């Protein structure tokens, strides 16, 4: 059970990291377009 939870937490951390980098890419692309 504990191992499953650890895997789930790691997976969620990876997903949030991906979401953050996606948002950063979109933000920087928008910045380049407007400037």
C-alpha distance matrix in Angstrom:
0.0 3.8 5.4 5.2 6.5 8.8 10.1 10.8 12.6 14.5 15.4 16.7 18.6 20.2 21.2 22.8 24.6 25.9 27.0 28.8 30.6 31.6 33.0 34.8 36.3 37.6 38.9 40.8 42.2 43.5 45.0 46.8 48.2 49.5 51.1
3.8 0.0 3.8 5.4 5.1 6.2 8.7 9.8 10.6 12.4 14.2 15.3 16.5 18.4 19.9 21.1 22.6 24.4 25.6 26.9 28.8 30.2 31.5 33.0 34.7 36.2 37.3 38.9 40.6 42.0 43.2 45.0 46.7 47.9 49.2
5.4 3.8 0.0 3.8 5.4 5.1 6.2 8.6 9.9 10.6 12.2 14.2 15.3 16.5 18.3 20.0 21.1 22.6 24.3 25.7 27.1 28.6 30.3 31.6 33.0 34.7 36.0 37.4 39.0 40.6 41.9 43.4 45.1 46.6 47.9
5.2 5.4 3.8 0.0 3.8 5.4 5.1 6.2 8.7 9.9 10.4 12.2 14.2 15.3 16.3 18.3 19.9 21.0 22.4 24.3 25.8 26.8 28.5 30.2 31.5 32.8 34.4 36.1 37.3 38.8 40.4 42.0 43.4 44.9 46.5
6.5 5.1 5.4 3.8 0.0 3.8 5.4 5.0 6.1 8.6 9.7 10.4 12.2 14.1 15.1 16.4 18.2 19.8 20.8 22.4 24.3 25.5 26.7 28.4 30.1 31.4 32.6 34.4 36.0 37.2 38.6 40.5 42.0 43.2 44.7
8.8 6.2 5.1 5.4 3.8 0.0 3.8 5.4 5.2 6.2 8.5 9.9 10.5 12.3 14.2 15.4 16.5 18.4 19.9 21.0 22.7 24.3 25.7 27.0 28.7 30.3 31.4 32.9 34.6 36.1 37.3 39.0 40.7 42.1 43.3
10.1 8.7 6.2 5.1 5.4 3.8 0.0 3.8 5.5 5.1 6.0 8.6 9.8 10.5 12.2 14.2 15.3 16.5 18.3 19.9 21.2 22.4 24.3 25.7 26.9 28.6 30.1 31.5 32.9 34.6 35.9 37.4 39.0 40.6 42.0
10.8 9.8 8.6 6.2 5.0 5.4 3.8 0.0 3.8 5.5 5.0 6.1 8.5 9.8 10.4 12.2 14.1 15.2 16.3 18.2 20.0 20.9 22.4 24.2 25.6 26.8 28.3 30.1 31.4 32.8 34.3 36.1 37.4 38.9 40.4
12.6 10.6 9.9 8.7 6.1 5.2 5.5 3.8 0.0 3.8 5.4 5.1 6.1 8.6 9.8 10.5 12.2 14.2 15.2 16.4 18.4 19.8 20.9 22.4 24.3 25.7 26.7 28.4 30.1 31.4 32.6 34.5 36.1 37.3 38.7
14.5 12.4 10.6 9.9 8.6 6.2 5.1 5.5 3.8 0.0 3.8 5.5 5.1 6.2 8.6 9.9 10.5 12.4 14.2 15.3 16.6 18.3 20.0 21.1 22.6 24.4 25.6 26.9 28.6 30.3 31.4 32.9 34.7 36.2 37.4
15.4 14.2 12.2 10.4 9.7 8.5 6.0 5.0 5.4 3.8 0.0 3.8 5.4 5.1 6.2 8.7 9.9 10.6 12.3 14.3 15.5 16.5 18.4 20.0 21.1 22.6 24.2 25.7 27.0 28.6 30.1 31.6 33.1 34.7 36.2
16.7 15.3 14.2 12.2 10.4 9.9 8.6 6.1 5.1 5.5 3.8 0.0 3.8 5.4 5.0 6.1 8.5 9.8 10.4 12.2 14.2 15.1 16.3 18.2 19.8 20.9 22.2 24.2 25.6 26.8 28.3 30.2 31.5 32.8 34.4
18.6 16.5 15.3 14.2 12.2 10.5 9.8 8.5 6.1 5.1 5.4 3.8 0.0 3.8 5.4 5.2 6.2 8.6 9.8 10.5 12.4 14.2 15.3 16.5 18.4 20.0 20.9 22.4 24.3 25.7 26.7 28.5 30.3 31.6 32.8
20.2 18.4 16.5 15.3 14.1 12.3 10.5 9.8 8.6 6.2 5.1 5.4 3.8 0.0 3.8 5.5 5.1 6.2 8.7 9.9 10.7 12.3 14.3 15.3 16.5 18.4 19.9 21.0 22.5 24.4 25.6 27.0 28.7 30.4 31.6
21.2 19.9 18.3 16.3 15.1 14.2 12.2 10.4 9.8 8.6 6.2 5.0 5.4 3.8 0.0 3.8 5.4 5.1 6.2 8.6 10.0 10.5 12.3 14.2 15.3 16.5 18.2 19.9 21.0 22.5 24.2 25.8 27.1 28.7 30.3
22.8 21.1 20.0 18.3 16.4 15.4 14.2 12.2 10.5 9.9 8.7 6.1 5.2 5.5 3.8 0.0 3.8 5.4 4.9 6.1 8.6 9.7 10.4 12.2 14.1 15.2 16.2 18.2 19.8 20.9 22.2 24.2 25.7 26.9 28.3
24.6 22.6 21.1 19.9 18.2 16.5 15.3 14.1 12.2 10.5 9.9 8.5 6.2 5.1 5.4 3.8 0.0 3.8 5.4 5.1 6.3 8.6 9.9 10.5 12.3 14.3 15.2 16.4 18.3 19.9 20.9 22.5 24.4 25.8 26.8
25.9 24.4 22.6 21.0 19.8 18.4 16.5 15.2 14.2 12.4 10.6 9.8 8.6 6.2 5.1 5.4 3.8 0.0 3.8 5.4 5.2 6.1 8.6 9.8 10.5 12.3 14.1 15.3 16.4 18.3 19.8 21.0 22.6 24.4 25.7
27.0 25.6 24.3 22.4 20.8 19.9 18.3 16.3 15.2 14.2 12.3 10.4 9.8 8.7 6.2 4.9 5.4 3.8 0.0 3.8 5.5 5.1 6.2 8.6 9.9 10.6 12.1 14.2 15.3 16.5 18.2 20.0 21.2 22.6 24.3
28.8 26.9 25.7 24.3 22.4 21.0 19.9 18.2 16.4 15.3 14.3 12.2 10.5 9.9 8.6 6.1 5.1 5.4 3.8 0.0 3.8 5.4 5.1 6.1 8.6 9.9 10.4 12.2 14.1 15.3 16.3 18.3 20.0 21.0 22.3
30.6 28.8 27.1 25.8 24.3 22.7 21.2 20.0 18.4 16.6 15.5 14.2 12.4 10.7 10.0 8.6 6.3 5.2 5.5 3.8 0.0 3.8 5.4 4.9 6.1 8.6 9.6 10.4 12.1 14.1 15.0 16.3 18.3 19.9 20.9
31.6 30.2 28.6 26.8 25.5 24.3 22.4 20.9 19.8 18.3 16.5 15.1 14.2 12.3 10.5 9.7 8.6 6.1 5.1 5.4 3.8 0.0 3.8 5.4 5.1 6.2 8.5 9.9 10.6 12.3 14.2 15.4 16.6 18.5 20.1
33.0 31.5 30.3 28.5 26.7 25.7 24.3 22.4 20.9 20.0 18.4 16.3 15.3 14.3 12.3 10.4 9.9 8.6 6.2 5.1 5.4 3.8 0.0 3.8 5.4 5.1 6.0 8.5 9.8 10.5 12.1 14.2 15.4 16.5 18.3
34.8 33.0 31.6 30.2 28.4 27.0 25.7 24.2 22.4 21.1 20.0 18.2 16.5 15.3 14.2 12.2 10.5 9.8 8.6 6.1 4.9 5.4 3.8 0.0 3.8 5.5 5.0 6.0 8.4 9.8 10.3 12.2 14.2 15.3 16.3
36.3 34.7 33.0 31.5 30.1 28.7 26.9 25.6 24.3 22.6 21.1 19.8 18.4 16.5 15.3 14.1 12.3 10.5 9.9 8.6 6.1 5.1 5.4 3.8 0.0 3.8 5.4 5.2 6.0 8.5 9.7 10.6 12.3 14.3 15.5
37.6 36.2 34.7 32.8 31.4 30.3 28.6 26.8 25.7 24.4 22.6 20.9 20.0 18.4 16.5 15.2 14.3 12.3 10.6 9.9 8.6 6.2 5.1 5.5 3.8 0.0 3.8 5.6 5.1 6.1 8.6 10.0 10.6 12.4 14.4
38.9 37.3 36.0 34.4 32.6 31.4 30.1 28.3 26.7 25.6 24.2 22.2 20.9 19.9 18.2 16.2 15.2 14.1 12.1 10.4 9.6 8.5 6.0 5.0 5.4 3.8 0.0 3.8 5.5 5.1 6.2 8.7 10.0 10.7 12.3
40.8 38.9 37.4 36.1 34.4 32.9 31.5 30.1 28.4 26.9 25.7 24.2 22.4 21.0 19.9 18.2 16.4 15.3 14.2 12.2 10.4 9.9 8.5 6.0 5.2 5.6 3.8 0.0 3.8 5.4 4.9 6.2 8.6 9.9 10.6
42.2 40.6 39.0 37.3 36.0 34.6 32.9 31.4 30.1 28.6 27.0 25.6 24.3 22.5 21.0 19.8 18.3 16.4 15.3 14.1 12.1 10.6 9.8 8.4 6.0 5.1 5.5 3.8 0.0 3.8 5.4 5.2 6.3 8.8 10.2
43.5 42.0 40.6 38.8 37.2 36.1 34.6 32.8 31.4 30.3 28.6 26.8 25.7 24.4 22.5 20.9 19.9 18.3 16.5 15.3 14.1 12.3 10.5 9.8 8.5 6.1 5.1 5.4 3.8 0.0 3.8 5.5 5.1 6.2 8.7
45.0 43.2 41.9 40.4 38.6 37.3 35.9 34.3 32.6 31.4 30.1 28.3 26.7 25.6 24.2 22.2 20.9 19.8 18.2 16.3 15.0 14.2 12.1 10.3 9.7 8.6 6.2 4.9 5.4 3.8 0.0 3.8 5.4 5.3 6.1
46.8 45.0 43.4 42.0 40.5 39.0 37.4 36.1 34.5 32.9 31.6 30.2 28.5 27.0 25.8 24.2 22.5 21.0 20.0 18.3 16.3 15.4 14.2 12.2 10.6 10.0 8.7 6.2 5.2 5.5 3.8 0.0 3.8 5.6 5.5
48.2 46.7 45.1 43.4 42.0 40.7 39.0 37.4 36.1 34.7 33.1 31.5 30.3 28.7 27.1 25.7 24.4 22.6 21.2 20.0 18.3 16.6 15.4 14.2 12.3 10.6 10.0 8.6 6.3 5.1 5.4 3.8 0.0 3.8 5.7
49.5 47.9 46.6 44.9 43.2 42.1 40.6 38.9 37.3 36.2 34.7 32.8 31.6 30.4 28.7 26.9 25.8 24.4 22.6 21.0 19.9 18.5 16.5 15.3 14.3 12.4 10.7 9.9 8.8 6.2 5.3 5.6 3.8 0.0 3.8
51.1 49.2 47.9 46.5 44.7 43.3 42.0 40.4 38.7 37.4 36.2 34.4 32.8 31.6 30.3 28.3 26.8 25.7 24.3 22.3 20.9 20.1 18.3 16.3 15.5 14.4 12.3 10.6 10.2 8.7 6.1 5.5 5.7 3.8 0.0
